């Protein structure tokens, strides 16, 4: 096995600073995309750190920093639940970002977790091609990493990229996780992104992060290692607790 490619690694003091850096990165990527192409297309992530970043983006300090009508919002993964369910990623983002900013529904492209999963995956893949082109090229893909090394809804135990060429798939979460069936974009979509940011925080992630960043490449065990943008940029934003076991760096 070969060593995984080293990403750009940014270590912040705590999760609050991490969320602020994530929000600033969002705004920076959006400004560049809008200046170049007139629109900013982003795949949103669930989780506590992205939620904190969304809350910052909708706060008085940030809400006027962007032409929100030029943003097209997509999702990297979704639990197979209705949009008003407490476990819905869309529901979380709606509460933290969409509702406070009064974002138009015409600019939001959600995964329909309430529909039959295989049909919902097929429809979302068609949506990506229609809105983003055949390569489903995002300006920014936002990701997190679980303590087990999963990202989006790509879980350990099976190849993250099964060679099918699917843009969106149905995956099963491990036993014990809330809501077993998930919809997820695949590494093919993630790695086409112009910018991919992985944000992760907390001591519970430290051992896995060290194995992912400094260890051997084993994406079946650690699906996050399948994130290797072809021509885009990969950035890890982590707090000091999560980075505690990484090898020393200059």
N, C-alpha and C positions, 0 to 999 in steps of 0.2 A: 504494500500500500504506500501511497505517496503522502507527503505532508500537505495539508490543506493550504490554499493560498492565503497569505496574510491580508486581512482587511485593514482599512484605516481604523484605528482604535482610539476612541476619545473617552477618557476616564473623568467622571464628574464626582464631586464630593458626596452627593447624596441624591436621592430620588427626586427631590424638588428641583435641584439644578439640572438633573437629567431631563425632566419634563420641560423645563424652560428651553434647554438646548434643542430638544425635539421640536418644540413649537417654532423656534427661530429658524431651524433647518427647513421646516415646512414652508415658512414664509419666503425664505431665500430661494428655494427650488421653484415655488409658485411664481415669484417675480421673474425669474429667468425664463421659465416656460411661457409665461404670458407675453413677455417682451419678444420672444423668438417666434411663437406660434399662435399667440392670441388666446390660448386656453391652457389650463393646467389640469392634468388628469392624474388622480392619485388613488391608490388602493389603500384603504384604511385598515388598521388593525384594532382588535379588541384588547382588553387588558387594562390594568390600573394605571400604568405609566402613560399609554396613549390617551386614556381618559383625562388624566391631569393635563396633558398637552392640549387636548381639545377644549378643556375648560379655560385654559389660558388664551387660546386663540379667540374664544368668544367673549373674553373679558374686555373692559373698556381700554385697557392698555394696548391690546392687539387688534381689536375687531375692525378698526378702520385702516389697517395696514395693507389691506388686500382688496381687490375687486372680486368679491365673492361670487358674483354672477358669472365670472370667467372660470370658475373651478368646476370640474366634473368629478363627482365623488363615486367611487366604487368600493368594493369590499374584498379583502383577501380571503376571508373565510366567514362562515356563518353556521351556527347551530341550527338543526332542523326543528325550529320552533316558530310560532307566529311572531310578528314584529313587535307585539306588545308584551311578549313573554319576558320575565326578568333576566333570562339568559341570552337574549337576543343581542348580538353585536350592533345591529342596526338600531335597536331600541336604546342602547347605551349612547351611541353617537348622536342620535336624535335629541336625547336629553341634554347632553353636554355641549353639542355644537350646532346642530341643525336648527333646533327650536330657538335658542337664544339669538341666533343670527338671522332667523326667518329665512332660511335657505329654501329656494324654490324646489319643489318636488321634481321639476323637470330636469334638474341637474344632479339628481341622486339616482344611482343605479344600484339597487340593493339586490342581494340574493334572496330568493323567495323561500325562506326556510319552512314555510307552512305548506308548501306544495310537495308532491311526491318527489323524493330526493333525486332520482335519476333524471326525471323530466326537468326539475329545477336546474340541475347541473348543465344539461344540454341547452336550456334556454339562456342561461347566463353566459355560456361559451359563445352563443350566437350574439348576445349583447356586446360582449367584448370585441368580437370581430367587427360588428357593425359600427361601434363607436370609436374603436382604437385602431382598426385595420387588421389585416391577417395575422400580424405578429403580436397583436395585443400589447402595444408598446406604451407603458406607463412612464410618466415623468418621475414619479416617486412611488415606490412600494414600501409601505411601512410594515414592519414585522416585529414580533417579540420572540422570546425563547422560553419554553417551559423548563422546569427543573430536570425533565427527562430528555431535553434536547429537541423537543418538537418545535415546529414553527408553523404559522397558519394552522391548518388542521392536517398536517403531515406528521404522522406519529411513528415512533420507533417500531420496528418489527417487519416492515416491508419497504422495498425500495421507494424513495420519494418520487423518483422518475421511473415509471414502469415501461417506458418506451412506446406507450400508446399514442403519444402526440396529443392527448386530451389537454385542453386548456383549463377545464374545471372538472373535478371528480367528487364522488361521494366517498368519504373515508369514515372509518369507525374509530372512535376514541377508546382508549384502554378502559378496562373495568374500573369502576370507582370514580370516573370523571362524569360530571353532569352532562347529560344529553349525549348519547352514544353516536348518533348519526350526525355527520357534519358535511358541509359543502366547502370546497377549498380550491383556490387556484393552484396550479402545479408549478414545479420548478421551471418549466418551459416559459411560463408567463413571468415568474419572479425574475429570472435571469435575463429577460429581455429589457428590464427596466433601465431607464437612464440613471436613476439613483435608487439604491436599496439601503434602507436604514433599519438596523436591528437594534431595538432598545430593550435593555434588560437590567434588572436591579435586584439587589437583595442577597444576603449570605446563602440562601437556599440554592442559588444558581451558581455559586462559586466553583464547586467541584466540576460541574458539567461544563461551565465556560472554559475552565482550564483545559479540559480534555478536548473541547471543540477547537479552541484557538491554538493550543500548543501541542496537542496530541496527534495521533495518526488519523487519517481520513477514513471514517466508517459511517457513511450517511444512512445506512440501514439502522444502526444503533442511535445515531445522532442526525436526524433529518435536516437540522439547520446547516449541516456541512454541505448539503446540496445547493446551497445559495452561493453561486459563483457567477455574478453577472458577466456576460460575454464582452461587452464593450462599455458597460456602465460602471458606476462607482459603488462600492460596498463600504458602508460605514457602520461600525459598532459604537453605540452610545451606552456606556455602562457606568454604574456607580462604584465607589471604592469597595463596598461590601461584596459585590459580585466579582470584582477584579482581584480579590485578595489572594488568590492562589495562582495567578498568572505569573509566568516567568518575568524577571525584571527586564524592563525596557529603558532605552535612553530617555 
